Amino acid sequence: MLSRCPYAHAADIQPDPCADYLALKEAPAVHKDEVLGVWFITGAEEVAELIRHPSLSSAWPERGRTVLHDSAAVGETGGRTSDTVRRWFMFNDGARHKALRGLVAPLFSAGRLARLRPFVEEQADALLGVRSGVVDVMADLAVPLSSRVICRVLGLPAEIAPRLEVWSHDIAALLVSDYLPEVSRRGHLALGEIQDAVDAALGDPGIPPDSALALLRRAQEEDGVDEADITAVASLVVYAGFETTSTFIGKAVRSVLHADAWRELRTGGSVTAVEELLRFDTSVRQIARVATEPIAVDGQRIEAGDLVLLMLGAANRDPSAFADPEHLRLDRKIKKHLAFGYGQHYCLGAGLARMEVQILLERMSARWQDVKLVAPPTTRLHFGIPVLERLELEVS
């Protein structure tokens, strides 16, 4: 039974980025935490089946609860998290999900991404510059690149970009630990500040006409889309577009160094490498659903009202789906992984995230022949959410 990552001794890096996946894999593919009353789904086949199941709703902020929320009396008058989060299209089903997702889907089309690519390349080159010596992947590269790109996509002023990191971390904590008063306060404050920034941008006649906010403003004026939904979509793009991509950039570099694969990254193809890095250390490790009807799976019975966690990261390490899944192979040919979900809720910004990471990895590996860690990566807990805070490299 695996108890640690096979690279731990060779790379001598702590904390082990694989540890949580390996621990989950030692449990059955479908099992219930009787203390929290929550189901954990870790098998690739089971996750792929349930992520599309018609009796599992994405509206868990409206319906899903744990004993922690019951004991704290959270959401007794109208659901968890906040009204803005509950309006996010990723937390809605059916016609409402389709309509709100459709508002911004054109922004992530292949054509739009192609037009955005020169900006991403320009920003990556500017951030890398002629850096040598010590570079912090998170503070110097991942966070500024992702925040600048999302401000460009939305049409927010560039000076807003440095604020996205704090907002995103506080919203991430709100999604899982809203039973804590301080988490709720900070999360609502972040959402309120995003709304202020969005309102100010929408009131600017010089807003870029091809931006998300210009698109949303036209939808409000021409189609009568609710103003609260405009703010909700914008805050979702801020959170999901920035947080998951910046986190994945850091995880990708950490994984490459963890597996001592920098030389392989320099000589291989970035497109194939990114798919393997997505599989190896998934940025979004889990998604939640709530059962609307009883479901039978793997000999277990999930009851209506039960909260179900689909563990994407663990599923991407399932040996029935991937040969030798604990090893990073940057030339692995992957037909399908679950890093961006599956089905109608497949991540809308997957193409943008791939593009950002590919561009940055290509430029990093082309510039730096030798890379080594200055110190073990620093991960801190932000109200229960692990944040890769520092990843310092010595480069030449």
N, C-alpha and C positions, 0 to 999 in steps of 0.2 A: 504494500500500500504506500503510495507516494505521500511523503510528509513535507517535502520542501522542493523548491525548483531545482532541476538538474544543473543549472548554471551557478548555483549559489556559491559553491566552493571555487570554481574557476574565476568568476568575476569578483568575488569578495565584496558584494554590494548588499547593503541592508538599508531600509527594509526590503524584504523579498517581495517583488511586485506580483508574484504568482501565488502567494500564500493563501489568500482568501479563496481563490478558485480551487486549489487543491483540497482545502478543508470541506468545501461544499460538495466536491465530487465523491467524498467518502460516504455521503448520505444517499439514500434512494433518489432516483430521478424525480419522483413525485412524493413529497412528504410534508407533513404539517407540523408547524411549531405550536405545540399545545399551549404554551405559555402566552404567546401573543395571539394565537388563533389565526395565524396566517399560513397560507400554503406557499411552499417553495418548489419551483419547477426548474430542474437543472439539466435534463436531457435534451439534446438537440432536436430529436424527433418530437418529443412532447412539447417543447417550447414552440416549434414551428406549427404544430397542430393547434395549440391553445391561443397563440397570438392572433389567429384568424377566426377563433370560435365565435359563433353568433351569440352564444349565451354568456360571453365575457364582455363587459362594458369597460370602455376607457374612462368613464366618468367617475373614477375612484375619489377625486376630491369632493364630489357631491355625495357619494354613497359609501365609500370605503372607510372602515374604522378599525382600530386595534384597541386592546384593553388600555393602552397608554392614553388614547384619546378619550375613552369612556371615563377613566379615572380622573382625567383633567377637565372633564365636561366640555371638551372642544367641539365646536360645530353643532351644538344642540339646536340652534335656531336657523340652520341653513348651510350645512356642509363645512368642510375643512378648508384650510389654506386661506383664500380670499376670493371675493367675487370676481376680481380680474383674472386670477388663475383658473377659476372654474369656467371662465369664458374661453380659455385657450382652445383652439380647435383640436389639439392633440388629446384633450380631455373631454371631447364630445364625440357622439356617435351619429351615424345616419346622415340625414339631409343637412343638419347644422354643421357637422364636421366637413362634409363635402363642400358646402357653400363657402365657409370661412377659409378653408384650405385653398379653394379655388381663387380667392382674392389675390393671394401672393404667389401662387404656383408659377405664373409667368416669369417672375423674377429669377427663378432657378432653372429656367429652360437652358438647353444646350447653347442656344444662340446668345442669351444674356450672359452666361458664364464665359463664353468666348470673348465677349466684349469687356468683361470685367478682368480677364486674365492679365492684360498689360498692367493694370493698376496693382494687382497682387504681386506681380513680378517686380514692379518698381519699388513697392514697399519692402519686399523681402531683400532686395539689393541694398536699399537704403539702410535697413536695420543691420545687415551683415557688414556692409562697408568694407573696411580693411581691418576688421577686428583680428586681434591676436592676443595671446595671453589668456586671461580668465574671462569666460563668457557665461552668464547665467541664462540658460535656455528659456526659462520662464519669464523673467523680468526683462531681458534684452530682446527676445525674439517672439516667443509664443503669445504672450499677453498683448504687446503692442500690435503685432500683425493682425491677430484675430479681431481686436477691438476696432482698428482702423478700417478693416474690410467691412465689418458689420455697420459701422457708421456710414460708410460709402453706400452700402446696399440700401439702408433705410433712408438716407438723406439727412442724417443728423450732422450737425457741425463737427468738424474734426476735434475741436477742443472737448467734446463730450467723451471721446474715446477713453481717457484715463479713468473715467468713473465706472466703466462697465464691469471691471473686475469685482469691485466691492458689491455692486448691485447684484451681480450674478451669484456670488457666494451666499449672500443673504437670502436670495430667492431659492437657491438650492437647499439651504437649511430649512426654509419654510415648507418645502415639499415633503420633507420626511419628519421634521421635528416641530411641527406647528403646535404641539401640546405644551411646548415651553414658552412662557410669556415673553421672554426676551427675543426668542426667535421670531415670534409673531410680530412683535413691535418692529424689529429690524426689517423683516420681510415686507411689511406694509409700508414702511418708510421708503424702501428701495423702489417698490412699485409706484408709490406716489411721486418720487423724484423722476422716474421714467416718464410718467404721465405729464409732468411739468415740461420735461424736455421735448416730448412729442408735441404737446400743445403749442409750445413756442415755435417749433419747426413748421408745424402746419399753418401757423399764422404768418409765416414768412413768404412773401410772394416770389422770392427767388429760390424756392425749394427746387432741387433738380427734377425735371419732368419725368425722368426714367427711374426715379427712386421709389421705394416701397411706400413711403408716406404720401408721395404725390398720387400713387395708384390708389391708396386707401382714401385719400381726400376725394378723389373723383368718385369712388364707390359710395362715399357718404352723400355727396351732392347729387349724383345721378340716380343711384339705386336705393337711397334711403337706409344704408347700413347704419346700425346703431352706433352712436359715438363711443359707447363703452366697449363695443367690439373692436373699434379702430385701435383704441388704447391697448386692448388685450392682445391683438395680433402683433402690435409693435413691441410690446414687452416680451412676448414669446420669442420673436426674432432676436431681440437683444440677448435674452437668456440662453436660448438653445443655440443660436448662431455663434455666440462668443464662447460660452463656457465649455461646451463639448469639444469644440475645435482646439481651443488653447490647451485644454487638458490633454487632448490626444497628441498634440505636437510634443508636449513634454513626455508623455508615456512612450511615444514612438522612439524618441532619442534614448530614453532610459532603457527600453527593451533592447535596442541595438547594442548598447554598451553592456548591458546585463549578460547578453549572449556572446559578447566579444565578436560582434559581427560588423564592425565599421568597415573593414576591408571589403566584405561582401556587399555592403550597401554601396560603396564607391564604384564597384565593378558591375553591379547588377542593374536591373531596370526598376525605376522608382514606382511605376504603376503596380507591378506585381508585388513589390516589397510593401507598399502601403496596405494592400489587401491582407497580407499576412500579419502585418503589425496591428491592423484593426482586429483581426481574429485573436491574436496572441494576448493583447491587453486592451480589452474593449473599453472605450471611453464611457459609454452609458452601460453600466454593468447590469442594470435591472430595469424593468418597467412593470407597472402595476395594472391590474385589472380587478374588477369586482364581478362576481357571478350573479347573473339575473335569474338563472334557473339551475337546478342540479345538473352536474356534469360528471360523467364517469370517465376516468382516465387512469390507465396503468393499474387497474384493480382498486383504485381509490374513488371515493365519492365526494366531490366538492359541492357543498350546499349553496343554495341561493343566499346571497348576502355575504359570502365568504370573500375575503381579500386574497388575491393571488399575485405572487411576485414571480415574474418570468425572468430568470437569471440568465441574461444574454451572455455574460462573460463566461459563466460555467458551461453553458451550452456550446460555446465556441471552443471549449477544451474537451468536448466529448470524444473519446476514442472511437466510438461507432461512426462518427461523422468525419473525423480527421485522423490520419495515421500519425502516431507518435506526437500527440497534440501538445505535449509539454515542451517540445523543442521548437525554437524559432528557426524557420527555414524561409529566407527571403525570396527564394525562387519557387516556393510552393505554388502550384496551380490550384487556385480555389474556385470552385463553381459557385458556391454560395456560403456566406456566413451570416451571422445574425447581429452584427455590430450596429446596423442601422434599422433593426426591426425587420418586419416582413408584412406583406399584405397592404391593405389600404392606409395603414398608419406608417408605412415606410417613411423614414426621415426625409422630409422635403429638401433639406439642405445637404444631403449626402454628397452631391456632386461638388458643391462649393467646398465642403470640408476636405474632400479628396484632393481638390485642386490646390488648396492652400498648403496641405501637408506635402504633397508631391513637389511643389515648387520649392518650398523651404528645404526639404531634405536633399533635393538635387543640388541646390546652391551650397548648402553646408558641406556635403560630401565632395563637391568639386573644389571648394576652396581649401578645406582642411584635410590634409593627408593623415595627420596624427591627432587623435582626440583621446583624452583620458579624464577621468573624474578627479576633481580637486578634493572632494569629500563625498561621503554617501549622500544621496538625494534626501532632501528634507521634506517630510510630509507632516502637516499639522491637521488636527481635527478642528473644524469650524462648526461647532454645535452638532457634532456627530458626523459631519461630512468630511471625508479625507480630501485634503487639498495638497497637490504637489506644489510646494511653495518655492523650492530652490533646487536647481539642477546645474551646478557650476562645473564647467569644463575648462581644461587647459588645452588650447588649440594652437596649431601651427600649420 
